[in-house]
Amino acid sequence: MQRKATALDVAKRAGVSRSAVSLVLNGRGDGNVAKESQDRIRQAAADLNYSPNPIALSLRNQRTRVIGIVSDEVVVSPFDGNIIGGADDVARAHGFVTVVMDTERDASRDESAVETLLDRQVDGLMYVTVGLKPLDVPQGMLRVPSVLANCYDSSPAPRLHHVIPDEVSGGREATEHLLQLGHRDIAFLAGAATSPAVPLRIVGHREAMAKAAIPVREDRVFMAGWDINDGFHGAMGLLSATERPTAIVCANDRLAIGVALAAARLGLSVPRDLSIMGYDDESRIAATMVPALTTMALPLREMGAAAMSMLLGQIEDPARRPTSDGSGHLETMVPCRLVVRESTGPVPAL
């Protein structure tokens, strides 16, 4: 039977010390080992099929190398699961595993979910939500390194770092795209007033219009809801008027489907007669619509990865954890990404 490779074998193959191998493969190479040496170590470990013993690592570091993730409904929802996917990618790359518990939108289960994970001796905790929202942070999250993703601490003095999408810049870039195509009469179908993301996206829309020195008509910006039916009825009101907009920004891709259905009902061609802009870049919807939907992609995997990197940094260096008084910069905003497809085009000729 072939002997299992050891850290010393990796060190000899990479031409480095055994301690350098330990630092790199335990996720502590940055700042301690030159990048070229890190690359050689990882390549040598791959060539020798070597990986550190997780049990031995836990005993040495007094850690379980397990991260607990609590979500409100990400696991059972078709949306936003990529946040957990991005977080898990980073965790696995650093030798950690993730355990996920979903409360199915029952806030009364938050504390028990966190306590259950703490009883399993997790090294850190992350809370992930579907849609941007404030969170009553479970007290147990204050006992270990913790971070929030797609949500933020609702207390007057926030105590945890949070990673959220830059909704203002997303709303602004969506409208700027249409302005660059020559549109001046642009409507904005927002979601529900209860969502913190909605007013932020509207702020971005207004900023883009103001920068272009175009007044915003108040009848062109209104709350419609989140579903296809809401988009259909909202668009029918806009497009049946004598003076209709030439472009509509939607607060999500399902609204955009409704707008496209309304345009078809009225005999309007997209994008020849009407440009439609979505938001989310929802899987199996945006790219497969006819015409394919131009949209703002929410940075879901990027948010998860950034939050997990932040959390692992706190685990490695307790000095990175927020202070008890909540002082310091606790917010990381990840930019949304414009995805141009076929549903937007030049302003219709008069």
ABEGO torsion letter per residue (X at the ends): XBBBBBAAAAAAAAGBBAAAAAAAAAGAABGABBAAAAAAAAAAAAAAGBBBBAAAAAAAAGBAGBBBBBBAAAAABABGAAAAAAAAAAAAAAGBBBBBBBAGGBAAAAAAAAAAAAAAGBABBBBBBBEBBBBBBBAAAAABBBBBBGBBBABABBABBBBBBBAAAAAAAAAAAAAAAGBABBBBBBBBAABAAAAAAAAAAAAAAAAAGBBBBAAABBBAEABAAAAAAAAAAAAABABBBABBBBABAAAAAAAAAAAAAAGBBOAAABBBBBBGGBBGAAAABOBBBBBBBBBAAAAAAAAAAAAAAAAABAAABBBAAGBEBABBBBBBBBBBBAABBBBBBX
